[in-house]
Amino acid sequence: MATVGRFRKAAGEVKKDLQEGSGHGTPRRLSKDQRRRQLLDTALLIVREEGADWLTLGHLAARAGISKPVAYDHFGTRSGLLIELYRWIDVERVNAFRDAMAVGERSFKECVTALAAAYIHCAADKTDEFHAVGAALAGSEEKAKVFQELLDNSVRMFVSVLEPHSTLPAAELERRCIGLVGAGEALSAALVRGNFDEAEAAGVFASLIEGGMRARGQ
């Protein structure tokens, strides 16, 4: 899930659009969905260029070239904005990783190794926008509520990646992927505490995934 190239590209395009649209002609009227996407893209740009502490609704409005009430209408509060950005980055990362895993033929062993390494790398990389926004939400009740949603996204991603290599019934595969994601979170936490280095954590996780995909009795 460490494929962040599409976010850098999107943020660069938003920056270009804002620069080209500033001070000349009448701004193009966006639909509500388009405006929300523009605001999330701009919020991501703020986090990347200035840091999460600068991400307020007022500053977002200024960077996006809109009035404050429009930003408040979309997100309500700064916490609401952070939650939506946190959720959006996670969904985009999961989708990007799923797309990357779908390219080319991989053996089961190669698939497991890539899956484990990518998942663990997300925990090791403390500089990306996902971690920056998560840190800004530390202690928030809303973050705790959305965290389960993000875990569910990871479970669905694991299922989609591992299903082509599985002989397990769909319900059993999903249950095992729930357990594997839980193991990945535990290993990620241990990595952050310094109990493993990234390669060790990825290796352990790959072994757990491989073992977890075996049918009973094997």
N, C-alpha and C positions, 0 to 999 in steps of 0.2 A: 504493500500500500504506500510505498514511498515514491510513487511516480507523481511528481509535482510539476512536471514540465507544462502541462496544460494550464495550470493555475498561473504560472509566470507569463505564458502567452496571453491568457485572458486578461490578466492585469495590465500587461503592456498595451493591449488593444484598447482597453478602457482609458488608459492614460492618454493614448493618441487621440481617441474620440473626444475626450474632454478638452485637450489642447486645441484641436481643430474647431471645436464648436464654441469656443469661448470668444465672445466679443464680435462675432460676425453673424448677421442675419438673425432669423427667428429660430429658437431652439425647436427641434423636432419633438412633437408631442408623443410621448410613449404611453402604451397601455399600462395598466397597473402591474401586470406580470413582468413586462419589459422594464418598468421603472424599478421594481423590486430586484430584478437581476442586476440592473445597473448599479443599484445601491450596494448590493452584496459584493459585486466586483470592485467597486470603489472602496468599500470597507476593507477588503482583502489587500488592496493596494496601500491603504493607510497603515495596516498592520505590518506589511512588508517594509515600507519605506520609513515609517516614523515610530513604529512600536504600538502594541495594543493599548498602552496607557493613553494614547492620543485618539483612540477610537471612541468618540462621543457622538451623539446625534447631531449636535450643532456643527462639529467639525466635519462630519460626514456630509451634511447638507451643503456646507461651504465648498468642499472638494467636488461634490457632484453637481454644483451649480443650481441648486434648488432651494426653496424656502424651508425653514425648520419645521413648520407644520406638516409638510409632506413626509419628512423623515419620521416624525412622531406618529403620523398616521399609519405608516408601514410597520413600525417596530414597537411603539409605545414607550419603551424605556431603553436605556443603554444595555441593561441586562438582557432584554428581549432581543436586541440587535446582536449581542454576543452569542446568545443561544442559537439564533438562526444562522449566523455565520459558522459557528461550530458544527452545527448539523449539516450545513451545505458543504463545507470542506470535507467532512467525513464521507458523505454520499458520493461526492465527486472523486475522492481518492479510491473508494471501493470500486466505483465504476471504471476508473482508469486502470486499476490493477486487474480487474476482471477482463477488460479488453486486452491488456498486455498478455495475460496468461492464455488467452484464446488464440493468439497468433502463433502459428507453426505447430508442429507435432512434438510433443514431449512424452518421454516415458513416465511411468508412475514415479520412479525415483527422482527424475528431474523435476517433475511437477511438485513433489513434496519438498524438495530442497529449495526451490524458488519460492514456494508459498511460505515456508518457515522463515527464510531469510528476509523476505519483504515485510512480514508481520513484525518480526523482531526489530528490524531497522527503524520502523516507525517509533518504537520506544527509545531507541538509541539516539535518534536525531532530535535533540531538544531545541533546535534552532528554527524549525519550520513553523508555519502559521498556525497549524492545528494545536501545537503545544503552547504557542504564545496566547492564543485565544482561551485555551483551557486554563492556563495559569491565571488569566484575568478573571475567570469565573470561579476560582478556588473558593470553596466554602459556600457556594451558592446552592440553595435548595433546588433551583431550576436545573443546575448542572447535574445533580444527582438523578433527577427525573429523566433527563434526556440521555444519560449514560446508558441505560438499559436499551434504549432505542438504537444507540450506536453499536452496542454489542450484538443486537439482533441483525443489524446490517452486516456485521462481520460473519455471523453464522451463515447468512444467506450467501455471502461471498465464498466461504469455505465450501458450502454445498455445491455451488455452481462450478467451482474449480475441481473438486474431487469427484463429483458424480460420474464423469466419463470414465473414471478408473475404478469405480465401485461396483461390486456385485451385491451390496447390501440393499434391503428394502428401503424405500424413500424415507419412511418414518424413522427407521433405525439410523440411517445416515445422518439425518438431522439431529437426532439425540446425541450421536457421537461428536458431531461438529460443535454442538453446544459445549460439550465437555472439553473439546480441543481448544475452543476459544477461551474458555476459563483457564485452561493450562497456559495458554499464550499470555493471558493477562498476568498470571502469577509469575511466569518467567520474565515478563517485561518489568514487573515491579522489582524483582530480584536484580535485574540488570541495572535499573536505575539506582538501587542501593549499593551497587558495586560488587555483588556476589558473583557475577559472571562478566566476561567480556562479551561483545556482540557475537563473535564467531561461536563461542561455547554455548551461549543461549540458543542460537539458531540451530546448532547441531543437536542439542537436547530436544528442541521442539520438533525438528524433523523426525527424530526417532519416535517421539510420542505420536506424531501424525501417522507415520508408517504403521506403528503397532495398532493404533486406533482404527485403522481401516481394514484390519484382518477380520474375517468372519470367525465366529465362535468355533473353537475346536481346531483352528489352524495353528 
